[in-house]
Amino acid sequence: MWSDAEDARLLELARQGLDLDELAVRHGRSVGAIRGRLTRHMPLAFAMDEDLLRWARSLPPPADDAHSLDADADTDPWTDTGNDTWTTADTDTSAATGTDCEAPDPAEVLAEWQQLTGYTLGPERQAAFLARSTVGRLAAEDPTVRRDAGRRLWRGTGRLLLDDWALECRCPGAATLAPPWSAIAEDDDDTAMLLRELLAAAVEEIPGARDRRIVASRFGVGDQDARTQERIGADHGLSRERIRQLQNRAVRAMARSAAPATGRLRTLVAELGGLDGHSPDAGGTNDAGGPNGTEEMNSPECPGTADGPSSAERLLDLAQVLVPSMAPRQAVTLLATLAGARKLPADNLAAQAMTIRTLRHDAQRREATRQGRIERATARWERLAGRIEWFGIPESAPPRSDLSALREADDDDPRSGSWHCPKLGRAVAYESESELHLIQLLSFAPQIAYYQEQPLAIGYEFDGRPRTYFPDLLVATTDGRCILVEVKPLFEMATAVNVAKYRALAQLCRERGWGLLVTDGHRTRALLEEHRPDPGLGGLIGPLLDDGTVLGWPHVVAAAGGERPHWMDFAALVLSRGWDWRTRPFRLSIGRATAPPATSAPATPPATAAAVAVDQDAAGQDAVLCPTPEEIEAARTPAGGWRRDQLAAWGVPWPPPRGWKQRLTDRSRAARG
């Protein structure tokens, strides 16, 4: 760790004219560490060490009357990079905030900075502050979002650097995001959501519109899966090779960019990926005489940490979290390039990652032969089976001979693959690692008779046009029942497109008497339906959506009092309210949700001849309704659940306990004799 005193001494010695080797000797550190620390202070991304030292020697001595927030901002306490070239595609602030804004006034940013930090700048420093282009960007932000972002940074870090401030306005939480490796290894949903938002913000900073669209399509930004170079080329009327050239040029430019979101993303990828020297030079030579960057950065081995996974293994897991829909080999290559690695080391890392992936699959196949795997599969399926939604009287599954895959996995997509199932005696295709894990569970759970991947084609409507959806699995149990299984990350189950797919699946299961299970392999959609979010969160966000306003992530954070809501509270609230939630980039609205099915009924249907009122006990408690199974299903909300007042009318407590629908059905049958 660098102390403030050591930082100040480094800048003073560099100002006196010492070169990198002399600075390394004075501080007892490596030349790469000295270069990296000086790079944190320099105002621009210089191309060579000579430029870096020339800048350091030109620094004026600290002014006696200047108030510096920390040693990292010796000359300009409001900035860490001094970036005057930050370019972003979103320059229409009024369109972003949904309001008509007056011309932005940079003096407001200066006043807020001085008020938040408690420091007062002299006239010359005020002029230097206002000359920064980042100040103009901050002035164009929504004032409420800007002030909340500034307060969070100052409270959390004791610093208010301009680039961090601008990034916090666009992507709350990203400026201070420093997840441990365990969050990546365990695929933490909160970390994954924030990293993907940061990726979307970084893509928006790419200057060229065409380059921006190409990189967005390759990374899968904007509620879309990552697309191949051939498909992107067909859209743009260009060859696959030309798309590859444009993609690589844009990613290399991101590796040198000083834009806030891009710089933060680059740093996180380098740190989490175990790559040293994550502020690459544009050219020049390193200490070992090699080109561009540190020796470790361009080493073919890239070992990462001595006591942890290698860089290749880290980048493989990071790619699964950051760009899950992209082919792993291409994803590892692009992430390594973004972190500053040259072409050959990046390609070597990707090749090593594919070897690791193959070895992992081999290890999983060996593990599958053990009896312990069968015992674990039995217990896991028992837990999942208790969360299956059943519609009406359970019906049997179609014969195994009548089932086949209606859609084949893309053989050119390395994310896809096949796994030999000993139960079925054939190779089963999968399209993600989560699907593979669930397929292995079904293969060794003795409660499962057989299953079929991509068994059906279901039509549904989304965004005003018809679409076709292929559910992941149809499962037949040994007791003769049929279950449709859909594999999704838990927080994505509340997004608008997945809610529309869920309603289509539920309607099909209702017609055929099948069960429905939406899961990530461990948790199910019922967890979101039963989760009770912060009661004040809906009251803060709901009024902003009532007038048709579309909210971004910064506005949701601002509405929540400047603090990021927990992702599970937010997803459960979206699901219960039936809001329309889009991700990558984040968009929340109330008027774009797909209309409910025609079979849906009002939240509290009137008592009919089928809904019989009975006394709960002889003590004179209020009468409750005994609905039929059909009335229970008809009372679903557009989001697929039930309202609290409806459940209360049926005598069901909140949150509803497991098995409440079956108990209601039994009570209804008993009331009707």
Secondary structure, 3 states (H helix, E strand, C coil): CCCHHHHHHHHHHHHCCCCHHHHHHHHCCCHHHHHHHHHHHCCCCCCCHHHHHHHHHCCCCCCCCCCCCCHHHCCCCCCCCCCCCCCCCCCCHHHHHCCCCCCCCHHHHHHHHHHHHCCCCCHHHHHHHHHCHHHHHHHCCCHHHHHHHHHHHHHHHCCCCHHHHHHHHHCCCCCCCCCCHHHHHCCCHHHHHHHHHHHHHHHHCCCCHHHHHHHHHHHCCCCCCCCCHHHHHHHHCCCHHHHHHHHHHHHHHHHHCCCHHHHHHHHHHHHHCCCCCCCCCCCCECCCCCECCCHHHHCCCCCCCCCCCCHHHHHHHHHHHHCCCCCHHHHHHHHHHHCCCCHHHHHHHHHHHHHHHHHHHHHHHHHHCCHHHHHHHHHHHHHHHCCCEECCCCCCCCCHHHCCCCCCCCCCCCCCEEEEECCCCEEEEECCHHHHHHHHHHHHCCCEEEEEECCCCEEEEECCEEEEECCCEEEEECCCCEEEEEECCHHHHHCHHHHHHHHHHHHHHHHHCCEEEEECCCCEHHHHHHCCCCHHHHHHHHHHHCCCCCECHHHHHHHCCCCCCCHHHHHHHHHHHCCEEECCCCEEECCCCCCCCCCCCCCCCCCCCCCEEECCCCCCCCCEEECCHHHHHHCCCCCCCCCHHHHHHCCCCCCCCCCHHHHHHHHHHHHCC
